């Protein structure tokens, strides 16, 4: 499968799912957040990833978020959905439903909770890919999901035409070079860990799937534009300003931190769904101080 124009390039925020005061999904606010990000120049949207609280939503809530995204964005940028389910059958069923709604691609995760063998992981990824015609980006995040999509698995997936990209969230930037050296342009590689994003772009990543973009989209777009133009002085300046916040993406409470940053920047609510709770105490004060400092010293005119 050829990679559709515009896919896997540029800035793709991992958009948050917004909740009403009663804990229900606020579809209107969620769609409003998507439109605001597109208006600020992002190149695509990843819905129902970690920041979208995928595994805290019911199936029908997930599908409602996807439909709202497709309707609100109206084809202006590609929409990718996370596929993060407990079993392979559920993953296949959800992927088929997302395809029917009209998303442009999938971000496919290993099955949740159970840590698979390489053979089991390969079977899971193949089963979803075989069921749909959509292009697929695999999500490699060993610290979060306790499994690495290793070269043995990627080798075995070379013949699967619609597995075309990798979101690389391993904290070791050497992985970008190792993947590109081994596979050339067989897989597009996107940086997936915010505080290794510029390293990934320098080493050949085609884009960035970002958490903190939801709070600071203009700086994220400018960072990638500078990197793409070879303006490393500007890229470094933005990245150094951004880095204290980008480190939040690697912490266990990244969703609460990013949503708090969104709220402080007037871009959403910090409400999260249980078992998560909003930040409190010293941690909340720490993140609030970081956002205030960043907001007071923004690097763009």
Beta strands, then each sheet from edge to edge (+ up, - down):
strand 1: 10-14
strand 2: 44-47
strand 3: 78-83
strand 4: 105-108
strand 5: 135-140
strand 6: 163-168
strand 7: 188-191
strand 8: 207-210
sheet 1: 1+ 2+ 3+ 4+ 5+ 6+ 7+ 8+ 1+
end
